[in-house]
Amino acid sequence: MTIHFAPLEVPVHRRLQTAAVVQWVFSFLGLAPTCIFLFFYLLFTRFWLLSVLYAVWWFFDYDTPSRGGRRVPYLCGLRVWEHMRDYFPIKLVKTADLDPRNNYIVGFHPHGVLVAGAFTNFCTYATGFRQLFPGLTSYLLMLPLWFRAPFFRDYIMCAGLIPSDKQSASYPLFKREGGNAIVIAVGGAPEALDAHPGSYDVMLARKKGFIKMAMEHGAHLVPAFSFGENEVFDQVGNPRGTWLRWTQEKLQSIMGISLPLFHARGIFQYSFGLMPHRKPIHTVVGRPIRVEKKEKPSAEDLDALHQLYMDELSQLFEEHKGNYGVDADTHLNFV
């Protein structure tokens, strides 16, 4: 295999973009295990008191993730996220106003491999969420597993990430005066296994939990489609029915996280590695779907709103696909 190395004369701003994405990829793939190792390693050194004090702090702070987390605006606005935004680049596209007097559930599609668009748009200030949707605070849902990692849990809470269990996801929606938007990658970890370039499979046909939550809280639904999300990584072929896909799905059911065999480019060469390709991502936020509060919605109510949501997502995709290089005869496939 021929390795294509990056030229030596790469401009400084592009090197800064690459460095920003390197730390993000490491944070996503390696920081949690590193933090767990560090916590236990310190117990057997002269710095053991640090882990003990943290354990005490963790005990008293245990419920914070399920109560809206602990966002640190300064960290969300760091320049490093602007460099990450420009690496791809990533852009947040608004199609309608969202009244800050209401609460919202934003359905993010597709999940992609590492949800680069969701993190950059809704956890950082780099793409202008606060300016596009004034008065709204966004919370991105993440697997509860990651909030059990010492030190790492505090880091991800700084960006407005909260666990995806029902109790934690519902907490921001209890605010009667509105102003909160929880962002759900509806397809979740299983959808990452379908994150192939050119794929428009969306795991939504049987996903109704977020629909029920919206009705129980009277939170309006907002579909969002991230064009280019599946293009930034390549993935080993794993069609449904193959042994690889069966193994991945079995491990996902046991561990709670999916294990897509993805690859793209490296830091100093373009031939292989875990760095994403420089492909543009455009996250288009659609029109809100008004939802009336029903504490105990019927199955018929859920089915009707679920179908309306799928129709609105399809329409959003059809209206904007031509702007982002998707063929006219390509349509969303709900699985």
C-alpha positions as CSV (number, residue, x, y, z in Angstrom):
1,M,0.0,0.0,0.0
2,T,1.3,3.4,-1.0
3,I,1.4,5.9,2.0
4,H,0.6,9.5,1.1
5,F,2.4,11.7,3.6
6,A,1.2,15.2,4.4
7,P,3.5,17.9,2.9
8,L,6.0,19.6,5.2
9,E,4.7,23.1,4.2
10,V,1.2,22.6,5.7
11,P,0.1,26.0,7.0
12,V,0.1,26.6,10.8
13,H,-3.7,27.0,10.9
14,R,-4.3,23.6,9.4
15,R,-1.9,22.0,11.9
16,L,-3.8,23.6,14.7
17,Q,-7.0,22.2,13.2
18,T,-5.5,18.7,13.1
19,A,-4.2,19.1,16.7
20,A,-7.7,20.1,17.9
21,V,-9.3,17.0,16.3
22,V,-6.5,14.7,17.6
23,Q,-7.4,15.7,21.2
24,W,-11.1,15.3,20.5
25,V,-10.6,11.8,19.0
26,F,-8.5,10.8,22.0
27,S,-11.1,12.2,24.4
28,F,-13.8,10.1,22.7
29,L,-11.8,6.9,22.4
30,G,-9.1,6.9,25.0
31,L,-9.7,9.4,27.7
32,A,-12.2,7.4,29.8
33,P,-9.9,4.3,30.0
34,T,-7.0,6.6,30.8
35,C,-8.9,8.3,33.6
36,I,-10.0,4.9,35.1
37,F,-6.4,3.7,35.0
38,L,-5.1,6.9,36.6
39,F,-7.7,6.7,39.4
40,F,-6.6,3.2,40.5
41,Y,-2.9,3.8,39.8
42,L,-2.8,6.8,42.1
43,L,-4.1,4.6,44.9
44,F,-0.8,2.7,44.9
45,T,1.5,5.8,44.9
46,R,2.3,8.5,47.3
47,F,-0.5,10.5,45.7
48,W,-3.2,8.0,46.9
49,L,-5.0,10.8,48.8
50,L,-6.0,12.4,45.4
51,S,-8.0,9.4,44.5
52,V,-9.5,9.1,48.0
53,L,-10.6,12.7,48.0
54,Y,-12.0,12.4,44.5
55,A,-14.0,9.3,45.6
56,V,-15.5,11.3,48.5
57,W,-16.3,14.1,46.1
58,W,-17.8,11.6,43.6
59,F,-20.1,10.2,46.4
60,F,-21.6,13.6,47.2
61,D,-21.7,14.6,43.5
62,Y,-23.1,11.3,42.2
63,D,-26.5,12.7,41.1
64,T,-25.2,15.8,39.3
65,P,-25.3,14.2,35.8
66,S,-28.9,13.3,36.2
67,R,-29.8,16.9,37.3
68,G,-28.7,18.8,34.3
69,G,-24.9,18.3,34.6
70,R,-22.5,21.1,35.2
71,R,-21.7,23.0,32.0
72,V,-18.7,25.4,32.1
73,P,-19.4,28.1,29.4
74,Y,-15.7,29.2,29.3
75,L,-14.6,25.7,28.2
76,C,-17.4,25.5,25.6
77,G,-16.1,28.7,24.1
78,L,-12.4,27.8,23.9
79,R,-10.6,28.6,20.6
80,V,-9.8,24.9,20.2
81,W,-13.4,24.1,19.2
82,E,-13.2,26.7,16.4
83,H,-10.1,24.9,15.0
84,M,-12.1,21.7,15.2
85,R,-15.0,23.3,13.4
86,D,-12.8,24.5,10.6
87,Y,-11.0,21.1,10.2
88,F,-14.1,19.6,8.4
89,P,-15.6,22.3,8.3
90,I,-18.9,22.0,10.4
91,K,-21.8,24.3,10.0
92,L,-25.1,24.7,11.8
93,V,-28.0,25.6,9.5
94,K,-31.2,27.1,10.9
95,T,-34.5,26.8,9.0
96,A,-37.0,28.1,11.6
97,D,-37.1,30.0,14.9
98,L,-37.4,28.1,18.2
99,D,-39.3,30.0,20.8
100,P,-37.3,30.0,24.0
101,R,-40.5,29.9,26.1
102,N,-40.8,26.2,25.1
103,N,-38.7,23.2,25.7
104,Y,-37.6,21.0,22.8
105,I,-36.4,17.5,22.0
106,V,-34.1,17.7,19.0
107,G,-33.7,14.4,17.1
108,F,-30.2,14.2,15.6
109,H,-29.7,12.0,12.5
110,P,-27.6,10.1,11.6
111,H,-25.5,9.1,14.6
112,G,-22.3,8.7,12.5
113,V,-19.3,7.0,14.0
114,L,-18.3,9.7,16.6
115,V,-21.2,12.2,16.3
116,A,-18.8,15.0,15.3
117,G,-21.6,17.2,14.2
118,A,-23.7,16.8,17.3
119,F,-20.8,17.5,19.6
120,T,-19.5,20.6,17.8
121,N,-22.9,22.2,17.2
122,F,-24.6,21.5,20.5
123,C,-21.7,21.1,23.1
124,T,-19.5,24.0,21.9
125,Y,-20.1,27.6,20.9
126,A,-18.0,27.3,17.7
127,T,-20.9,27.1,15.2
128,G,-23.1,29.8,16.8
129,F,-25.9,27.9,18.5
130,R,-26.4,30.7,21.0
131,Q,-26.7,33.3,18.3
132,L,-29.0,31.2,16.0
133,F,-31.3,30.1,18.8
134,P,-31.1,32.8,21.5
135,G,-32.5,31.9,24.9
136,L,-32.0,28.1,24.4
137,T,-29.6,25.9,26.3
138,S,-28.7,22.6,24.6
139,Y,-28.0,19.3,26.3
140,L,-26.5,16.4,24.3
141,L,-27.4,12.9,25.6
142,M,-24.6,10.4,26.0
143,L,-24.6,6.7,27.2
144,P,-24.8,6.6,31.0
145,L,-21.8,4.2,31.0
146,W,-19.4,7.1,30.4
147,F,-20.6,9.0,33.5
148,R,-19.3,6.1,35.7
149,A,-15.7,6.9,34.7
150,P,-13.9,8.9,37.4
151,F,-12.5,12.3,36.2
152,F,-13.9,11.7,32.8
153,R,-17.5,12.3,34.0
154,D,-16.6,15.8,35.1
155,Y,-14.9,16.6,31.8
156,I,-17.9,15.6,29.7
157,M,-20.3,17.4,32.0
158,C,-18.4,20.6,31.3
159,A,-19.6,20.5,27.7
160,G,-23.3,20.1,28.6
161,L,-23.4,16.3,28.1
162,I,-25.9,14.4,30.3
163,P,-26.8,10.7,30.5
164,S,-29.4,9.3,28.1
165,D,-31.5,7.4,30.7
166,K,-35.1,8.7,31.0
167,Q,-34.6,10.4,34.4
168,S,-31.6,12.4,33.3
169,A,-33.0,13.3,29.9
170,S,-36.3,14.4,31.4
171,Y,-34.7,16.7,34.0
172,P,-34.2,19.8,31.7
173,L,-37.8,19.4,30.4
174,F,-39.3,20.0,33.8
175,K,-38.4,23.6,33.5
176,R,-41.8,25.2,32.9
177,E,-40.6,28.5,31.7
178,G,-38.9,26.7,28.8
179,G,-35.5,27.5,27.3
180,N,-34.0,23.9,27.2
181,A,-33.4,21.7,24.3
182,I,-32.2,18.1,24.7
183,V,-30.4,16.6,21.7
184,I,-30.9,12.9,21.1
185,A,-28.9,10.9,18.5
186,V,-32.1,8.8,18.1
187,G,-30.3,5.8,16.3
188,G,-27.9,5.6,19.2
189,A,-24.9,3.3,19.2
190,P,-26.4,0.7,17.0
191,E,-26.8,3.2,14.2
192,A,-23.0,3.7,14.2
193,L,-22.7,0.3,12.6
194,D,-24.5,1.7,9.5
195,A,-22.3,4.8,9.3
196,H,-20.8,4.2,5.8
197,P,-20.1,6.9,3.3
198,G,-23.1,7.3,1.0
199,S,-25.4,5.5,3.5
200,Y,-28.7,7.1,4.5
201,D,-30.1,4.4,6.7
202,V,-31.8,6.0,9.8
203,M,-32.8,3.8,12.8
204,L,-36.1,5.3,13.5
205,A,-38.9,3.0,12.5
206,R,-39.2,1.5,16.0
207,K,-37.8,4.3,18.1
208,K,-40.7,5.8,20.0
209,G,-39.2,6.5,23.5
210,F,-38.3,10.1,22.7
211,I,-41.8,10.5,21.2
212,K,-43.4,9.4,24.4
213,M,-41.1,11.7,26.4
214,A,-42.1,14.7,24.3
215,M,-45.8,14.0,24.9
216,E,-45.3,13.5,28.6
217,H,-43.6,16.8,29.0
218,G,-45.2,18.8,26.2
219,A,-41.8,19.4,24.7
220,H,-41.9,20.2,21.0
221,L,-40.0,17.9,18.6
222,V,-37.4,19.2,16.2
223,P,-35.9,17.0,13.5
224,A,-32.2,17.7,12.6
225,F,-30.3,16.0,9.8
226,S,-26.5,16.2,9.6
227,F,-25.4,16.0,6.0
228,G,-21.9,14.6,5.7
229,E,-21.9,12.9,9.1
230,N,-21.4,9.5,7.6
231,E,-18.7,10.7,5.2
232,V,-15.9,11.5,7.6
233,F,-15.0,7.9,8.3
234,D,-14.7,4.7,6.3
235,Q,-15.9,1.5,7.9
236,V,-15.2,-2.2,7.2
237,G,-18.2,-3.7,5.3
238,N,-20.7,-5.2,7.7
239,P,-24.0,-5.8,5.9
240,R,-26.8,-7.2,8.1
241,G,-26.7,-11.0,8.2
242,T,-22.9,-11.3,8.0
243,W,-20.8,-12.8,10.8
244,L,-19.1,-9.5,11.5
245,R,-22.4,-7.6,11.9
246,W,-23.8,-10.5,14.1
247,T,-20.7,-10.2,16.3
248,Q,-20.9,-6.4,16.5
249,E,-24.6,-6.5,17.5
250,K,-24.0,-9.2,20.1
251,L,-21.2,-7.2,21.7
252,Q,-23.3,-4.1,21.6
253,S,-26.1,-5.9,23.4
254,I,-23.7,-7.1,26.1
255,M,-21.5,-3.9,26.5
256,G,-24.0,-1.2,25.6
257,I,-21.6,0.4,23.2
258,S,-21.1,-0.4,19.5
259,L,-17.8,-1.3,18.0
260,P,-17.7,-0.1,14.4
261,L,-14.4,-1.0,12.6
262,F,-13.7,2.4,11.3
263,H,-10.7,4.1,9.7
264,A,-9.8,7.2,7.7
265,R,-6.5,9.0,7.8
266,G,-3.5,9.6,10.1
267,I,-2.0,12.7,11.7
268,F,0.9,13.0,9.3
269,Q,-0.3,10.9,6.4
270,Y,-3.6,10.5,4.5
271,S,-3.6,6.7,3.9
272,F,-4.8,5.1,7.2
273,G,-5.5,5.9,10.8
274,L,-8.3,7.0,13.2
275,M,-8.4,10.7,12.2
276,P,-11.6,11.7,10.3
277,H,-11.4,12.9,6.7
278,R,-11.7,16.6,6.0
279,K,-15.3,16.4,4.7
280,P,-17.8,19.1,5.3
281,I,-20.7,18.5,7.8
282,H,-23.9,20.6,7.6
283,T,-26.3,20.0,10.4
284,V,-29.7,21.3,9.3
285,V,-32.2,22.0,12.1
286,G,-35.8,21.7,11.0
287,R,-39.1,23.2,11.9
288,P,-40.5,22.5,15.4
289,I,-43.4,20.0,15.6
290,R,-45.9,21.3,18.2
291,V,-46.7,18.7,20.9
292,E,-49.5,18.8,23.3
293,K,-48.8,17.5,26.8
294,K,-50.3,14.1,27.6
295,E,-49.0,12.4,30.7
296,K,-50.4,9.0,29.6
297,P,-50.5,9.1,25.8
298,S,-52.2,6.2,24.1
299,A,-50.5,3.9,21.6
300,E,-52.5,5.6,18.8
301,D,-51.2,9.0,19.9
302,L,-47.7,7.8,19.9
303,D,-48.0,6.2,16.5
304,A,-49.5,9.3,15.0
305,L,-46.8,11.6,16.3
306,H,-44.1,9.2,15.4
307,Q,-45.3,9.1,11.8
308,L,-45.5,12.9,11.7
309,Y,-42.0,13.1,12.9
310,M,-40.7,10.7,10.3
311,D,-42.6,12.6,7.6
312,E,-41.1,15.9,8.8
313,L,-37.6,14.4,8.8
314,S,-38.0,13.0,5.3
315,Q,-39.3,16.4,4.1
316,L,-36.3,18.2,5.7
317,F,-33.9,15.7,4.0
318,E,-35.6,16.2,0.6
319,E,-35.7,20.0,0.8
320,H,-32.0,20.3,1.6
321,K,-30.2,17.3,0.0
322,G,-29.5,19.0,-3.2
323,N,-27.6,21.7,-1.4
324,Y,-25.1,19.2,0.0
325,G,-24.3,16.9,-2.9
326,V,-26.9,14.2,-2.4
327,D,-28.4,12.7,-5.6
328,A,-32.0,13.5,-6.4
329,D,-33.0,9.9,-6.5
330,T,-31.5,9.2,-3.0
331,H,-34.0,9.0,-0.1
332,L,-33.9,8.2,3.6
333,N,-34.3,4.6,4.5
334,F,-36.0,4.1,7.9
335,V,-34.9,0.8,9.6
